[in-house]
Each structure stands twice: as C-alpha cells, then as structure tokens.
Amino acid sequence: MIVSCETSDNQIDFSLLTYKVKERTHIIKQTSEVVKREMQNPDPIVDFKAVFTHDWPFAIARRASAQVDFYWNYSRIGTDDKHNLSDRFVSVQLNFEGFYLE
C-alpha cells in the first residue's frame, strides 16, 4: 500500500507500507528522497489528488496560498511559486489524461 503524508515543509512524502499477516509486522519504506524546501511561511496542503497508472504515479497538491505542486514518480517535479504566477487556483483535478486547474 502507498501512504502519502505531508512533511513539515508542506510537501507530500510517499512511502510503501508492507504488512506481513503471519508475523504481524509491518515495514515502511520511503519511495524517494524528499528534498527540503525553503519557505518563508507555512503553506499547508489543502487539496491533494493522485493517479496511479501501470507506468508512473502522478499527483497534484494545492496549498493554502492557492499555489500548486506537481508530483511524478513519487517526487515533486515542479511548483508554481518560483514563477510568481498572478493566478491562484481554487480547485485541482486529475485523471489519466492530465491535470485540471481552476
């Protein structure tokens, strides 16, 4: 099972949770390294959507500031805050074909 948790610097950290029924034990393994993000103020995630395909997982997270982060293969690959976009998003959706930002 894949578990998604928000980190202290407001990113998604993906981990693989394996449960061994007979031994009644579990193993949690981080799927990829999370690179620390320098932030002036906390900006918690308010909306998170993910799609898991046979090839690669894709995800999008909308933060309280209405900026978004994009994830591919369990890693954050982009965020709109570096571009100083004037547009802020009120809704995010995701399906097998693409991201939808409103």
C-alpha positions as CSV (number, residue, x, y, z in Angstrom):
1,M,0.0,0.0,0.0
2,I,1.3,3.5,-0.8
3,V,0.9,6.0,2.1
4,S,1.0,9.8,1.4
5,C,1.9,12.2,4.2
6,E,2.5,15.9,4.4
7,T,6.0,16.9,5.6
8,S,6.9,19.8,7.8
9,D,7.8,21.9,4.8
10,N,4.4,21.2,3.1
11,Q,5.3,18.5,0.6
12,I,4.0,15.1,0.0
13,D,6.2,12.2,1.2
14,F,5.2,8.8,-0.4
15,S,6.0,5.6,1.5
16,L,5.4,1.9,0.8
17,L,3.7,0.1,3.7
18,T,4.0,-3.6,3.7
19,Y,2.2,-5.7,6.3
20,K,3.1,-9.4,6.9
21,V,0.0,-11.1,8.2
22,K,1.6,-14.2,9.7
23,E,4.3,-12.3,11.5
24,R,2.0,-9.4,12.4
25,T,4.7,-7.0,11.4
26,H,4.9,-4.0,9.1
27,I,7.6,-2.3,7.1
28,I,7.5,1.3,6.0
29,K,9.9,2.2,3.1
30,Q,10.2,5.7,1.7
31,T,9.8,5.6,-2.1
32,S,12.1,8.5,-2.9
33,E,14.1,11.2,-1.1
34,V,12.2,14.4,-0.2
35,V,14.4,17.4,-0.8
36,K,13.8,20.1,1.8
37,R,12.0,23.2,0.5
38,E,12.9,26.6,1.9
39,M,9.8,28.5,2.8
40,Q,9.2,31.9,4.4
41,N,5.8,31.0,5.9
42,P,4.0,27.7,6.4
43,D,1.8,26.8,3.4
44,P,-0.2,23.7,4.3
45,I,-1.7,21.4,1.6
46,V,-5.5,21.8,1.4
47,D,-6.2,19.6,-1.6
48,F,-4.3,16.5,-2.9
49,K,-5.1,14.2,-5.9
50,A,-3.2,11.3,-7.2
51,V,-3.5,8.8,-10.0
52,F,-1.6,5.5,-10.1
53,T,-1.0,4.0,-13.5
54,H,0.8,0.9,-14.5
55,D,3.8,3.0,-15.5
56,W,4.1,6.1,-13.2
57,P,2.1,7.7,-10.5
58,F,1.1,11.4,-11.0
59,A,-0.2,13.8,-8.3
60,I,-1.0,17.4,-7.7
61,A,-1.3,19.3,-4.4
62,R,-2.9,22.7,-3.8
63,R,-1.6,24.6,-0.9
64,A,-3.4,27.2,1.3
65,S,-1.8,30.0,-0.7
66,A,-3.5,28.5,-3.8
67,Q,-0.2,27.6,-5.4
68,V,0.3,24.0,-6.6
69,D,3.0,21.3,-6.6
70,F,3.2,18.7,-9.3
71,Y,4.5,15.1,-8.5
72,W,5.7,12.4,-10.8
73,N,7.1,9.0,-9.9
74,Y,6.8,9.9,-6.1
75,S,8.9,13.1,-6.4
76,R,7.9,16.7,-6.5
77,I,8.9,17.8,-10.0
78,G,7.5,21.4,-10.1
79,T,5.8,24.1,-8.2
80,D,4.3,27.3,-9.5
81,D,5.7,29.6,-6.7
82,K,9.0,30.1,-8.5
83,H,7.2,31.7,-11.4
84,N,5.3,34.3,-9.4
85,L,2.1,33.5,-11.2
86,S,-0.6,36.0,-10.6
87,D,-3.2,33.3,-11.0
88,R,-4.1,31.3,-7.9
89,F,-6.1,28.1,-8.1
90,V,-9.3,27.3,-6.2
91,S,-9.6,23.7,-7.4
92,V,-7.4,20.9,-8.8
93,Q,-8.5,17.7,-10.5
94,L,-6.5,14.9,-12.1
95,N,-7.3,11.9,-14.3
96,F,-5.4,9.6,-16.5
97,E,-5.1,12.2,-19.2
98,G,-4.0,15.3,-17.4
99,F,-4.1,18.0,-14.7
100,Y,-7.0,20.4,-14.4
101,L,-6.6,23.7,-12.6
102,E,-9.4,26.1,-11.9
